[in-house]
Amino acid sequence: MKDTLADKDKEPRDGFLDGVYQEARKGDLERMIEELSCTRTGVSAVFDRIRKQSGPSLKGFDLDLIGRKLEAYAEEAEEADMKDAHTAAKAIRMILSILSYPAETRRTSLAEVRKGLDATHVGMNALKETVLDQLAVDGADTAMGHRPILLYGPAGTGKTSFAVSLADALGLKSHVIPLGGADDSSGLTGYNFSYKSAHPGLVVDALLATRSRNPVIILDEVDKVSSCGGGERSDVTAALLSILDPRQMRRFTDSFLGVPIDLSGVRFILCANDILSVPEPLRDRCLCIPVSGYGLDDKMTVASFLAEKKTAMLSKADPSFSLDWPEPAVRALVCDYAPETGVRHLEKLIETVNAYCFRKHLEDPSAPRKVTSLLLGKVLGRTIPLHTYTGGEPGKAPLLAVLSSGSGMVMEVQAVASTSSGSTDSVTGLVGQLMAESASVVVEMLRHDKALSRLVPGIASLSAFVHYPLGVAKDGDSAGLATTCAIVSSLLGIPLEEGIAMTGAVDVLGHVLAVGGIEAKLLAARKAGFSEVLLPSENAAELKAVSRDATRGMRVTLVGSAGEALARVFPTLSLQAAPSPGKTAGGKSSRTA
């Protein structure tokens, strides 16, 4: 075999046949490794062959050190007992396989990469632009590895599938490593020979599974490491930090293989639902990119595509089956049953409806099948409410919130307030400590509000009972602005101006502070029929980045102080608003979309 290979090396090759020759040569190497007799002579011959064929592409590997380790393993395979000999032979074959794998050529045309991403994922323009920006400068410092990317956002928004699609668009292979529940760093870095059933770690497994030295490795659910039991989270985090450190990528050592492996060509993409559950040192290693999910129009497009795809699959099973998903039915499904920003639940709903229609088709093949709002109600049950705010009464205010699913919702804040001394402040509802403290801050702020003191004598003795009938557990300080308006509405006995929803944190000095989830909240307000939304001035940058779909036909007013918000929701009262921090009194504070 060796002479044959040597003769092939001397043969002149036509450029047209070069790719065929390279593939055949790779196949020869694979057979040599599979059929290898793990003696010192046999291992040395294969290793020399790999160095000869792939030498330039292995410049990141310490081949001399690897050669000595292979020789030691081969000696152990020859002289050790059956168990240790088998383990040593296993390590030898894995090391040689990794060295023989090619480094795939990455597609460098950003236009082609964008085309590939657009073909698999609708919308997500901000995410795509950020990733393309990173790819544009990627590799400028050839001495360092690729900077890891951390995609974070609600479940079902397509983080993992986007990472896989990015690998496909780059022309690279990909492998997903689920980290949910990981409690042992050896799962990533391998178990040495002293362990029973020793084996390599998940990183090496990824190289072996993709048969490539530079795949895209997707570390999924990195935020779930914190919820595991029976181990030290710090061990797993430390292993991840070591793997993702560009300065250590060229000398990653798996405990099972015992040799340094060059990972500088590997691109790591991490996925998480809750970025705050990802250890801060790990976040610092990565380029963190939020994945906010899909707007209404994009979600409609995805729903139509999924409905057509799922229906086509059933039609293959029974060519006589057909099902019409008209646009009104798709819109009803998206708006009334799947308010979350992701599409995973939406896909399940489509499968449920299709399964029901397919069964009915089998019972009566002659009946035409068309999805209607009535059919959706029959199959899926009651709709999910877009909001719980009823309004029209003093002491109520609409709060924009983001649920754990990532979807926005308009909720109601209720307050009963008075200036009677001796009463105590109370907060009820499924709220966390931060949300309860935010309500206390609002009450204290109002007690010292000079503008309100002119309208409400005795405001210094304000006491309030605040209730958040949310129906779901919530925490955070973004309810501060709505709580302020609800308490003042109760004090004055005047309902808020209709059609205005709001979100924003309020500090004890009356400043309105930035909050998160802006796009999801705006979408919820628009779906619920609100004509205007009050947002913190500090969120102006996020407002520029949201999709036009989120604000279409709706006015967005930026406020920097509680006084500005109160003047807007009680336009008939002479509430003098304090200027926003960092903004002149005549500054522009609203945007109409």
N, C-alpha and C positions, 0 to 999 in steps of 0.2 A: 504493500500500500504506500509506503514511504517513497519508494522509487517512482511509482506512478505519479504521486503528487509532485515530486521534484521535476519529473519530465514535463508535467503540465506547466510548471512555472517558466520553463524555457521556451514554451511554444509562443510564437507571435500571435497576438489576439487582435481581431478586428474590433473597432469601437462598438459596433452594433451588437457583438456577442459578449461584450465585457460584463454586462449585468447578469447574463446567463452563467458565465464562468464564475463570477463572484458567488452566486447562489449555490452552484455546485460545490465550490470549495468550502462554503459554510456547511453544506450537508456532509462533506467528508469529515470535517472537524467534529460535528455532532456524532457521527457514527464512531469515530475514534474514541470519543469520551465515553459513549455508552458501552462500547466493547472493551474499554480499558481494563487491563489487568494491573491492579494497583501495586506494582512492584516499582522499585526505584528506577529501573531501566525504562519501564513503560511510561511512568509518569514524566520522567525527564524528556523522553522523546516527544510526547504530546505537548508539554510545556514549551519546549524549544520550537515546535511547529507553530504554536500560537504566537510566540514572540516574533517569529519570522514573518508571519502573515499580518499580524495586527500591531506590530511594534509602535508605529507612529501614533496610533489612536490610544495607546496605553501609557502615554507619557505621564499621566497623573498617578499611576500605580508604582509602588516601590517593588519592581519586579525581582530585584535581588533578594529582598526580604521574603517575598512570596515564594521564590524558588527554594530558599532554605526551609521554609515552613512545609512546603509540599514534600520535600525530601524527608523531613522528619515524620510527616504523616505516612509516607510510603513505607518507611522503615517500621513504623508502628503497625501498619497493615500487614506487613510480612511476618512480624514476630509476635504480635499480641494475640490474646485469646480471641475466640470467635466474635464476641460482643464488641470489644474495642476495635478489632480489625474492621468490622462492618461499619462502625461509626467513623473511623479514619477514612475508609474508602468513600463513604458518603460525603465527607467534607472535601476530599480531593476532587471528586466529580463536580461538586457545586462551585468550587473555586475556579476550576478550569472552564466550566460552563460560562460563568460570569465574564471571565477574560475573553472568551471566544465570541460573546454576544457583540453585535454591532452597535455603534453609536448612531442612532437614526438621524437623518438630515432633517432639521426643522424647517418648516415652510416659513420663509422670511417675508413674503408679501403680506403686508398688513391688510391690504384690500381683500386678498383671498381669505385671510383669517376672519375678517369681519363678515364676509359672505357666508362662511361656514357657520358662524354663530347666529347670523340672521335666519339661516335655514332651519335651525333647531329651536330657537328661542325668540318669541315675539316680544317686541319692546325691550325693556331693560337697557335703554340707551345709555344712561349714566354709568351703569356697571360696565358695559362694553367699552365705552370711551376710556374709562379709567384703566381697564385691563390692557387696551391697545396702547395707551400711553406708557404703561410699564414695559410692554413688549418692545416698544420703540427704542427705549434706552437700555434694554436688557442686553447683557453681554458686553457693554462698553468697557467694563473692568474685567478682563478675561481671567484675572488671577482669583476672582471671587466666584462663588456659585450664584445661582439664580436667587433673587430675594423671594422668600416664601410669601404667598398670598393667603389672607384669611378672609373668607366670605362669611358674613354673619347676617342673620335675619330670621324672621318667623319660619316655622316648619312649613314645608310644602311650597316654598317660593322658588325652588329649582336650583339651589346652590350646588348640590352634588352633580345633578345632570348638566348644569352649566360647565362645571369643571371638566367633566368627561367630554363635552362638546368642544371645549377649548383645546383639549388634547387632540381630538380628531381634526380640528381646524388647523392645528399646527403640524399635522402629519405625524404625531407621536403616539405611542401606545400609552394606555392608562391603567391604573390599578387602584381600587378603593380599599382602604384599611379602616374598618369601623373601630372606633376607640370607646364607644359607649360601654361603661362598666369596667374598663381596663384598670387593674390595680397592681400590676407587676411590670416593672420596667424591662424585665427579661423578655416579655412578650414582644417588645420592639427590638431589643438588642441581642436576643438569642441566649441559649443555655449552654454552658460549657460541658465538657465530656463527663464531668463528675456527676451530672444529673442523670437520673434514669430517663430513658427516652429523650435524650438531648436532641435539640433541633435548632435551626437558625431562627432569627427573629423575623418579624413581619416585613421589615425593610428589605432584607435579603429575599424573602419570599416574593416580594413584589418584582424584584429584578428577575427572579427565576420564572415567575408566571408570565411576564411580558417578553422574556427573552431579549431584553434590551438593556443597555447600560445607561440610557438617558430617558426613561419613561416619565410620565407625569404621575406622581404618587399623591393620592387624595386621602388626607387624614380626616375622616368624617367624625362628627360629634365630639370634637375636642372639649367642648364644655361639659360633656357628660362624665368626664374623668373625675370630677369633683363629687359626683353622687355615688361612686363605687364604694363597696365595703370590703373589709378584710385586708386592706393594704394601705400603704402610704402614698397619698396623692403626689407628694413631693418627688418620689422616686420616678414616677411616670413623667412628671413635668421636667425633671432634670434630664431624663433620656431624650425627650422631645427637644429641649433646648440644645443639647449636644448635637443631635441630628441636624437641626435647622441652623446651626451656627455656620455662616459661610467660611469662617476660618478653620473649622474642623471637618468640613464636608469632604475634603480630599483624603482624610485619614480616618474615616468611620470604620470602627473595628467591631464586627459582630463576634460575640463571645463564642459561638459555635465554630465559626470558620477560623478565628484567631489571626486574621491577616487584615491590614488596612485596605479599604475599598474606596475608590474615588467616586463620590456622589456629587461632584460639582456640576455634572451634566444633568442631574435629576431636578425636575421642577416639583416643588411641594406646594400643594394647595390644601388649606385647612378649611373646614366647614363647621359652623357653630350656630346654634339658635340664639343663645344669650351671650353676648360678648363680655358682659360683666362677670360671667362664670369662668371665663378663660383667664388663667393666671396672667398678671400684668407683665412679667418678664417674657412670656410667650407672645403676648400682643406686641411688645416692643420689637421682637424679631421679625414681625410680618408687616406687609402692607395690608392694612385693614380696610375692607371695602364693604359697605352696607348693601344688602340685597333687600329692597323694600317690597318686592313683589310686583304684581300686575295692576295697572289701572283698569277702569271699567272697559274701555274700548279694546285694550289688549286682551283682557280676560274673555271678552266676547269672541274675539278671534280664536283664542285657544279653545274655548268651549265648542265653537263650530267645528274646528279641526278634529277635536277629540270625538265629538258626536259622529262625524263622518267616518272617522277611522274605526271606531267601535262598531258602528253599523255595518261597515264593509266586512269586518271579521265575521259577523254573524251571517252575512250574505254568502260568504264562502262555504259556511256549514250547510246553508239551505238557500240556494240561488233564488228561490221564489220569495224570500223574505226581503222586504224593503221597509224603511222607516224614514219619514220626513221630519226633520228638525227645522221648522221655520224660525225666522229671526225673532219674532215675539216670544216663542217658547224658550229660545236660548237666553234671551234677556231676562225673562222671568226666573229661569233657573239660576242665573248668575246673581241677580239682585235680591231674590227672595229666599234662596236656599244656600247660597255659598258666599257670604259676605267677607270671608277671610281673604287675605291678599294672595295666598298661594292657590295652586290648582289641583293639589292632590285630592282634597275632599271633593272638588268639582268632578274629577274623573270618576270617583266612586259613585257619585250621584248619577252620572250619565250611564255607567254600567248597570246600576239598579234599574233605571227606567228602561234601558234596552233589554234587560233580562225579562222584565215584566211583559214588554211588548212581544218579545220572541216567544214566550210561553203562550200568550194569547194567539199568536200567529199559528203555532202548532195545533191549538185547539180549533181554530177557524181560519184556515189558510186563505179563504176568499175575502176576508174583511181587510180594507185598507188600513194602514197604520200611520197615524200622524200625531205628533206630540203637541199637546195643548196645555194651557195653564190649569185647566180642569184635571187633565190626566196627571200632571205633576203633583197637584194636591192630593189626588187619590193614591198615588204611589209613594210619595215622599212625606205626606202628612202636612202638619201646619208649617207655615213659613217662619223663618227666623226674623224677628222684628229688627228694623233698621234703627229704631230709637225707642226710648222709654219716656221721652219728654212730652208732656201734655200741654204745659204752659197755660197762659190765660189767667193765672192767679198770682197774687202777691206771695212772695217767699219762695218762688221757684226760679231756677236758672238752668239752661241747657249746657251740659259739660261734654266736651269732646274727649274721648278716651280711646286707648288702644288696648285690646284684649290680648290674652296670652297667645292667641292664634295669630296675632299680627294684624287682625282686621280692626278698623276703626268703628266706633259706635257713639251715638249721641245719647247721653244718659242725663238723668235728672238729679239736681241738688235741691233739697228742701230745707228751709230754715224758718224757725220761729224766734223772733228777737224782741227784746224789750229793754227799757232803760230802768227797770225796777231794780233797786239795790237788793242785795242779799241772795239773788239767784246765782246758780253755778252754770258754767258752760258745759255742754255735753255734746258728744259726737257718737253717732250710732251708724250701723251698717257694716258690711263685710269689708272693712278698711284696715290697712296696716298702720304701724306706728307713725310713719312719715306723713301719711295722709291726715291722720288725727292731729299731729303737731302742726301741719299746715293750716288746719282750721283754727287752731288756737292762735297762730300768728296773725291770721286775718282779723280775728276779734280784737286782738291787742292793737293792731294797726288802726282799726276803725275807731277805737276808743280815743285816739289822739288825732283824728282827722279834723282839721280846722274847717274845711269846707262843709263837712257834714254837721259840725257842731252848730252852724248857723241855722240849719234846717231841722235838726233834731236836738232840742235842748236836753241836757243830761246824758249826752252820748258817752261821757266818761264812765258812766255806770252801766254801759251796755252788757247784756248777757244774752247768750244765744244757744239754741238747741239746733244742731245741724244733723240732718239725716241724709245718708247716701243710699237710696234704694236701688243699688246697682244690680243686684241679683248675682253678681260674680265678685270674687275677692279681688280687691284692687289696692295698690299702694303707690305712693309717689306724691309729689307736690303740685302736679299740673292742674289740680282742681281748685287752686287758690283763687283764681280770677272769678270762676263761676260761683264759688262760695261767697266771695265778697258781694257779688251782685245779688245773690239770693238773700243774704242777711239784710242788705240795704233795702231791697224790695219789701221785705217783711216789716222793717222799721217804718218805711214811708207808706205802706199800704197800697203800693202801686205796682202793677205787673210790669215786667220788662217789655221793651219794644219787641214786637213780634218779628220772627224770621232771622234772629241773630243768635248764633252759637259761639262758643268761646273756649279757649284753652290758654293756660298760662299760670306760672307760679308767681306768688306775691310774697315779698319780704315784709318785715315789720315797718319799714319806712315807706311802703306803698309802691315800690318799684315792681314792675312786671318782668319776670325773668324767663329765659328761654326754656323750652320743653322739647321733648322728642316726638317722633312719630307724626310729623307734620303732614306728610302726603296721605297717610292712612286716615287721619282725622279730617282732612279736607274732603276726601272722597266720601266719608261717612256723612258729613254735613251736606254735601251736594245730593247724595242719594236720598237723604231724609227731607229734602226740599227747602233747606235754609237758603236765604238770599244773601247772607253776609256772615262772615266769620271774623272774630277778633283774635289776633295773634300777637305774641310779644314782638316788640321791635327787634329784639336780639335774634329772632329767627328769620330776619330778612334774607340772609344768605341761603338758608334752606328753602325759603319760598321761591327763590329764583331757580332752584334745581328741580322742583316738582314738575310733573307732567302737566301739560295744558288741560288734559282731561280732568284733573283734580279740581280745577278752579273755573271751568267753563261756565259762563253765565252767572257767576257768583262773585260778589265783592269781598275782598280781603282787606281788612283794616288793621294796621299795625299800631299797637299802643305800647307806650313805655311806662305808664303809671296807672294805678287803679283809678285815679281821678279821671283820666281820659276815657277809660272804659265805662265808668259810671255816667259820664256826660253823654256817651253814645247810646247807652241803653235806657237812659231817662232824659230824652231830649227836651222835655217840657220843663225841666227843672234847671235852675241856674247854679249848676255845680261847676265851679271853676276848676279846670283840670291843670294840674302842675305839669310843666314841660317835661318831656321824656328825657331821661339821662342821656347826655351826649347829643341832644337834638334841639335845635332852636324851636321857639314856639311857633314859628311860621313854617317849620319844616314839613315836607310831604310825609304823610303817615298812612296812606291807603293805596291800594292797588285794585283796579277793577279788571276782572278777567271775563 
